[in-house]
């Protein structure tokens, strides 16, 4: 007997439709899965057999062969379990003899007791099945419905699916999604005492999508400032919200109940993170890394000087291109990775260089520390700010700073000007459009020429200074870029003083 059912497997953040062909025939009892299954797919043999028996169905005493087509595509994950089990029941017993499997897709993992469990990437898997109706675990029904491609049925067990397919029971109703929980409000900028220059840099980074590096002694407020950046960013647009939600689904991160992500994500990996966890990939399957989980939001690299140089240099391509391509012997995938980088580091390993207390580091230790940040990576960071410790007056007697709401209003106005140019932020403007959208007056061009003559700017640095100047002008409501905007952009791109202890680094 031969039966077919339809499911899907993940390839990056995209789903790949899979036709599960099951043949039950004469021969010594055996259960083989072919079609390039990974380890979790091969283990489906034990899960499916236990689930069928636990659900009260009979197991065929015959030779069972399961083919996962197309055979040339590697299959991964446990989302094929339900499709395999139903194919076996349809081909090897009379439980589903007349059930219309052709009209359904099945995406769920099976427990040994026959229960249905959600799988990572349900949103992408359901969108790729291509069937009028898709059956998933009840716990994943709300996420599956976000795909909007098929009618979604949520069941709790294999027995319930068989009863519904056989017409012995109606499909269970999907309960209304719970009321959306109030999103955790981002900390307010009004809590930050002092730091007027760093606050201005944070506003420019949010308005133009620029990368920001903050350098200063420990306890000055670098992390405090970075964690307030999402509160002044605009909500995700429809396309970015869908892509970010798919990435989070594949990565196993929670999504808001019954809806897509809307708040820009904020990811802050520890400095011990491996390259695979930061960039993505892995040996078993392609997994999105932190740079992809931060798509549309902020990647905060705290303790930048503690990351390995190899890991930091892997950030160069996604910072430039907005995506990351992972290649392995068995294939390659492309993950989205358009994020705003905010990095923070101490001026030296002990953190006291330039402060009132004497630095305890040797020159060699400071050079090793600084050299972790390569020149090409620094060249991709548009804004570089030294964050000093607030004064006693600022901490105890200072006035309350502007709130995030007030700053966000200016950021939204600047983003609207960028949208009129056909991009979501000025950082996405192409170099060939600078003369159209980032024209500089004569005085500003003289400043740029001087910086190039002095070797303070590379070719990439020139482009990025013009983009930052465009953002400064947008925040000020100015049309063409004037000398003041260029001067501000050059000041924010000034080479950090701590690099003076090493060989010159262009930027």
N, C-alpha and C positions, 0 to 999 in steps of 0.2 A: 504494500500500500504506500502511496505517496501523498504527502500533504504539504501545503505552503502557508507561511504566514509572513508578515512584514514587520520589521523593526528598524532600528537605526543604530549607528555607532558614531563616536566622536572622532573628528580629525581636526585638531586644533580647537577652535571655538565653533566650528561648523559641524553639522551633522551629515552623515553619509547613509542614505537609504540602504537597507540590507534585506534581502529576501532569504528567509530561512526555509530551506528545503529539507524535509524529513522523510526518509525511506525506512520502512519497517518490513523486513523480509526474512526469508528462511535462512538458517545458519545458526552457528553457536551463539548464545546470548552475548551481546557486546554492545557497547555504546561509544561511537566515535564521532568526534566533531572535527570537520575539515573546513578549509577556507581561510587560512591564516589567522586562527584565533590566538589571542594572547593567553597568559596564564589564567586570568580571571574568567575568560571565556571557556577554557578547557575545564576549569573547575565546575562549570555549570552542570557537568554530568552528575556530580554528586548532589548538588543543590536541587536540580530538577527531579531526580529520582526520589529523594526524600520528600520533596514537596508534593509530588503526585501521590505517593503512598500515604502521607499524612492527611491528605485531603479526601481519602477514602476511595481513590480510583485504583484500578489495577495497572500493574506494570507489565508491558508486553514481554513475554519470554521469547525473544527473537533478536535478530541482529538489527540494531538501530544505527543509521548513518545520518548525520546532520551536516548539511552543506550550507555555509554562509556565503551567499553570492552578493556582489561579485568577488570571485575567489582571489583576485589580485590585490585587494585592499585589506590591509591589516585591521582586524577587529579587536576592540578593546573594551573593557568594562563588563559589568554584570547586567546591563540593560536589555540583553537579548534573552534572559532567562524565561520570561513569560511567553515570548514567541516560540521558543524551543519546546516548552512544556505543552502548549496548545497544539503545536504541530505533531507531537508524539501522541497526544490524546486523539487527534483527528485521524492519524494514520494507523494507529495500533489498537484502537478500542472503538466501541460504539458510543462513547460519551459525547463526541462532537461529530457524529457521522454526517449530519445534515446541517451543521452550523456554518453560516456564511463568513468564513474567515477572510475571504477576498476583499471585503469592504472595510476591514479594520487594520489598524496598526497597533502594536503592543510594545510598550516601553516600561519595564519594571524589573526589579530584582526580586527573586523568590527567597523567602526564608525557609528553613527546613520544615517548619510547621505549615507551609503553604501560604504564609502571609505575603503581601506585596509591599515592597519597600521602594522609596524614591531613589533615583540615581543622579549623580552629578550631571549637569548639562541638560536637564530635562527640557528647558526652553529651546535649545538648539535642536535636540533630537526630535521633538514633536514637530518642529517647523520643517524638518527634512523628510519625514515619513511619507508624505504625499498621499495619505488615505483620507476618505471622508470622515472617519471616526477613529480616534486614538484612545486606547485604554491605558491608563497609568495608575500608579498607586494613589489611593485617596489623599495621602499627605502631600502629593505633588500636583494635585488637580488644579489648584489656583495658579501655580507657576506655569503649568502646561497651557492653560487658557490664554496666557499672555501672548503665545505665539500667533493666535488668531487665524490659524490655517485650517483647523479641523474642529469637529465636535469632540469635546473631551469627556470621557467617562472615567470616573474615579472609583476604584474598587479596593476592598481591603484584603481579599484572599483569592487564591486560585479557584476555590470552589464557587465563590460568588461570581467570578468571571464566566465559568463554565455554565452556571445556571442562567445567567443573563444571555449568553450567546445561544443557549438551547431554547430560549423562550420560556423557561420555567419560572423566571422571576424578572421583574422590571429592573432597568438600570437604576442604581441609587442616585438620588439627587445630590448634586454638589452643594454643600452648604455655602451660604453667603460668606465672603471673606470677612474676617474680623475687622472691626473698625481700625483704620490705620493708626498705629501708635504715633504719638507725637515724636517726631525725630528729635534726637538729642541736639539741643541748641548749641551751636558752636560758641566757644568762649568769646566774650566781647572785647573788642580793642580798647574799650574804656577802662579795662582793668590794668592796662599797661601804663606804667609810670615812666615818663620821660621818653627817650629814644625817638625824637622827632625825625631824624634822618632815616632811621630804620623803618619807621612807620610809613614814611613817604615811599621808600623803596618797595615795601610790601604792597602799597596801593598801586604803584606802577606795575609790579609783577602781576597783580590780579587783573588790571585793566588791559594789559597787552599780552598776557600769556608768556611773560619772560621768566627766565631762570634766575634764581637768586642764591647768592652765597653770603652767609653771615659769619664773621670771624670775631671772636672775643673771648675773654676769660670765662670760666665756668660761673654760672649763677647770674649772668647779666641779663638774661631774658630771651635768648635766641630761640629756644624751644617754645617759650611762651608766645612769641610773635608768630612762629611758624604755624602753631596749632590754631591760630585765629584767622589764617588765610581762607579756609573754606567758608567762613562766615561772611566774607565780602565778595565771594565769587557768585556769578549768576547760576541759576539752576541749569541742569543739563537740558539741551534741546532734544527733540524726539529721536533723531538718529543716534546721537551719542548715548542717550539713555538706554536705547535698545542694545547697542553694542556693549556698553558697560555692564548691563544686566546679564547678557549672555556670557561675558567673561567671568562675572561673579558666580553664575550658575555652574559653569564648567569647573571653576576653582573650588566649588563646594562652599562658597560664602553665602550667608543668608541674604535673601531679597525681601523688600517690604511686602507685607501681606497683600496679595492680589494686585500688585502694581509694579511698574518698573522703577528702577533707581531714578531719583530726581535730584538728590543732593550730591554735589561733586564728592567722589570718594577721597579719603585721606589715608595713605598708606605710609607706615613708618617702620621699615625693616630694621632689625638689630644689626650692629656692625659685624656680627659673626655669620651673617647670611652667606650662603654659598652662591656661586654664579648662577647655577640652575634655578635656585629659588628666587633670585632677583630678576634674571632675564627670562627664564622659562626653559622648557625642555624637559630633561630627565631621561633616564635610561630605559624605563619601561614604557612610558607613553608621553606624549607631548602635553605638558601642563603649562598654563599661563603663569608667568612670574609676577613679581610685585610691580614691575613697570607696566604690565598689562592690566593688573587689578586697579592701578591708579589711572587708567585711561579716562580722560575727561575731568580729572581732578588733580590731586597734589601727591607727589612722591617726596616725602621728607627723609633726607639722609642725615641723621644726627651722628655726631662724632665721625665726620667725614674722614679725618686723618687716621681712623682706626680700621677702615675698610682696606682690603688688599688692593694693590694697584691694578691687578688683573681684573678684579671685579668692577672697579670704578671705570676702567677703560671700556668695559663692555657696554657702558651707558652711552657711549659716543654716538653709535648708530641710531638708536631710538630717539635720542635728543635731536638729531638732525633730520630724520626721516618720518618720525611719528609712528613707526611700526618696527617690529623686530622679526626677522626671518630665522627660524631654527631649522637647521639641516642635520639629518642623521643618515646612517646607511640605509635605513628602511623608508626614508621619505623626508619631506620637509613641509613645514607649515608657516604661515605668517600670522602673528598676533598683533592686534592694535596696541599702540603704546604712545599715544599723544597725551602728555601730562606736563604739568608745571613742576620743575625741579626746585625744591628749596633745600639747601644744604647748610649745615652748621658745623663749625669746627673750632677747637681751641687754637690759640696762636702757637702752642708748643705742647709736647706731651704732658708736662705738668700743669699747663694752663695759665701760668703766671707771667709769661713774657709780656712786657709792656704795662704791667700793673704795679701797684705800690709795693707788693712783696717781691723779693728777688727770685728770678727764675732759677730752678734747680737743674735744668737740662744742659748737657754739653752741646757744643756747636754741632758735633757729629749727630747727636740724637735729634736735634732740631732739623738738620738737613734731611735725615732719613724720613722724618715725619712729614715734612713739606713735599718731598719728592713723590709721595704716594699720589698726589694730585698732579697729573701730567699736564703739560702745556696744551695739547689738543683738547683735553676735557675742559680746562679752564677757559679756553677760547670760546666754548659753547655756553658759558655762563655770562649772561648779559649784565647782571647787577651784582656788585661786590661791595659789601657794607661792613665796616668795622663797628661792632656793638660794644660800647663802653658801659661800665657799671654806672647806674643812675646815681646822682648826687643825693646826699642826705635830704636836701630840700625837696627834690623831686619825689623821693620815696615817702616822706612824712608830711610835707606841706604843699606838694605840687597839685595843680589843678587837675581835675578829671579830664582825660583826653577825649577826642572824638569817639563816638560810638561806632560799632561796626555798621549799623544801619545808615549812618550819614556817609561813611566812606563807600559803602556798597552802592548808594545812589549815584555817586560820581563814576564808579566802576561800570555800572550798567549803562550810563550815558556814553562812556567811551566805547563800550562794546557795541552799542548801537551804531556808532560811527564806523566801526570796523565792519559790521554787517553790511553797511551801505557800500563797502568796497568789495563785497563778495567773500569775506572771510569771517571766521568767528572771533579772531583776535589778530592784532597786528603782527604777532610773531609768525603767523601763517602766510604773510604776504610774500610773494615770490620776488627774487631780486630784480627780475625784468620789469616789475611793476612799480619799483621805487620812484622812478622819475615821475610817474603819474600820481601816485598817492603819498609819496614822502619827499616831495620837492623841498630843497633847502635853499634859503636865501643866501646872498653873496657873503654876508658876515659869517653865517654858520658854515658855509663851504670853506671859508678861510681857516676856521678852527679845525675842520676835518683834515684839510691839506697839511696843516702844521702837525697834527697827530700822526699822520702817515709818514711825513718827513722825519719825525723823531723816532720812528720805529715803535710807537706806542700801540699801533693798530695793525692787525693783519687784514687781508682782504675780507675774511669772514667777519672780523671785528668791525670793519667799516660798515658792512651791511647791517650788523646787529645794532650798532650805535644809531644808525638812521632809523631803525625800527623802534628803538627805545625813545628816540627824540620824537617820533611820530606819536607815540603813546603819551609822552609828556605834553605835547601840543594838544592832543585830544582832551586830556584832563583839564587843560586850561581853556578849551574852546577855541583854539587857534586853527586857522586853515593851513597855510604853508608853515613849514618848520623854521623858526627864527633862531637867532644866535643863542638866546637864553636856553632854548630847548636842547640844542646841540651841546652846550656847555654842561647842562645837567646830565645828559646821557654820558658824556665823557667822564664827568666826575664819578658817576656811579659805576663806570667800567674801569676805574683806576686800578692799577696793579696793587694787590694787598702788600702792606709793608713787610709782612712776615716773609715774603719771597725774596727780600733783599739779602737774606743770609745764604741763598742758593744761587746757582747760575741764573742768568736772566731768562725769564719765560715770557715770550711774546704774548700780547693779548690786548 
